[in-house]
Amino acid sequence: MKKAYSIRALQIFTGTALLVTLLISTLPVLTCAQTKTRSGKSFAQNLVEATLAKHTESNEISISANTSRGCIGIASTDKSDIGGKCEKEDSEPMRTGKPVVEKEKDGFDVSLPLHDFTGKPIGAVGVGFKPAPGQTKTSVTEQAQKIAAEMEAQIPFKAKLLEGAE
């Protein structure tokens, strides 16, 4: 009886030691994950910032989506647009599925429907273009569609856009 008790105690001790070792080995991973969420940037915010960095022809990129609070800007390289109510040119592509192109004094603004990588509509993407020689509504719409397609390939589903926000 005493031998069986000793074996059982040894098994419990070994199991506990393995569990503690496993937990300690995951601490660096947990610390890294916590650091990423402390930045306060959502997946969508990181996506618009990375996309703008790759496209020097653009001066602003934003994402709008319908939420429980209505249509709002959920990410933008213009921080003042985040959390604000959608403007008509942002909500229109979500409603119609068609682009909205506006010529402004500082270039063109193009808003397009935004889809996840399966093609499901999830919001709108706005792309501002710096003025350039030979720009037309057609040329900036084509450029914006290419940029949107790059972004859509990285979005598995709508909820992913808000992932990582505090």
N, C-alpha and C positions, 0 to 999 in steps of 0.2 A: 504494500500500500504506500509506504514511504517512498519507494523507488518510482512509482507511477506519479506521485505528487511532484517529485523532483523533475521528472521528464516534462510534465505539464507546465511547471514553472519556467523551465528552460525554453519551451516553445513560446510561451507568452513573452518572455524577455527577448527572444530572437525576433519575434514579430514586431514588437515595439521598437527595437533597434532599427529594423528595416524601415519601418514607417517614419521614424525620426530622420533617418538618412535621406529618404525620398523627399520629405518636406524641406529639409535643408538644401538639397540640390536644386529645388525649384525656386528658391528665394531670388536668385538673379533674374529669372524669367518674370516673376511677379513684380519685382522692382521696375523692370523695363516697361512692363505693361502699364504700371501706374504712372510712370513718367510720361508716356504718350498721352494718356487721358488728361493729365494735369495741364497740358498745353491748351486745352479748351477748344481745339480745332476739330471740327467734324470731318468726316470723310469727304463731304462735298466741298468744304473750305480748302482742304488740301488739294483736291482735284482742280478747282478753279485756279489756285495759285500755281500749281505745277503746269497746267495747260497754258496759262499766260506766259510763263517763263519760256515755254517752247515756241510761242507764236509772237514774235516781235512786231508783226503787222497789227496786232491788237493792243488796245490800251485799257480794256476792261473786259472781264468775263464774270457772269453771274448765273446763279441757278435760283429759280423760283418754283414753288410747289404748293399744291393745295394741302393744308394741314387742318387740324381741328380748330385753328384760329382763322381759317380762311386762306386765301392765297397770300403767301409772304415770301420775301427774299430769304432763302436759307443759307446762301453763300455768295460772296462777291469779293472781287479784288478791290472794290470801293466799299470800305467797312461801313459807311453810312447807309448802305442799301440793305444790310443784314438785319432781319427782323421787321423790316418795314412792309407795309401793305403793297401788293403788286400794283404796278402801273398797268394801264390798259394794254400797252404793247407787250407786256409780259404775260398777261392772262389770256390774251387773244389767241396765241398759238396753241395754248392748252385746250381752248374751247373749239377752235376750227381745225387744228392740225396743219395750219399753213403758216409760213413765215410772215413776219411783219418787218419791213425795212423802212428806216427813217433816215433821211439826209439831214445832217446837222452841220453847223458851222465848223465843228472840229472833227468831221469825218462822218461815217455811217454807223448807225446802230441797227443790229439785226437780232431779232428774237425768233427762236425756232422751238417747235415742240421737242422735248427731251424724252428719250425712251431708255428703258433698261436694255441689257444686251440681248434680251429675247424679243425686243420690239414693242413691249408694252409701254404706253404713254405714262410718264411719271412726273412731268413738270415742264418747265421751259428753260432754255438756256439763252442768255443774252450775250452778244459779242459786240464790243465797240471796236471800230477800226479807225486807225489814224488816217488822216488824209494822205492820198498817194495819187500820183499821176495816172490817168486812165481808169480810175475807179468808176464802176457803174453799179446800179442796184443788183444787176445780175451777177457781176463778178464778186461782190462782197457776200451775196447770198450763197454762192458756190463755196467760197472760202469758209463761211460760217458753218455750212453743212459738213464740210470736211472736219472742222474742229469739233463739232457736235458728235460726229461719228466716232472720233477718237475717244471722246469722253464716254459715250454710251457703251463702248466696248469694255469699259472698266466698271460699269455699274450693274451688279447682278440683280438688284431689286431696290425698290424705292427706299425702304427702311435703312439700307446701307448708307444712304446720303447723310443721315443724321448720326450715324455711328461715330463714337469717339467724342461727341460733344459733352461738356459737363452739365 
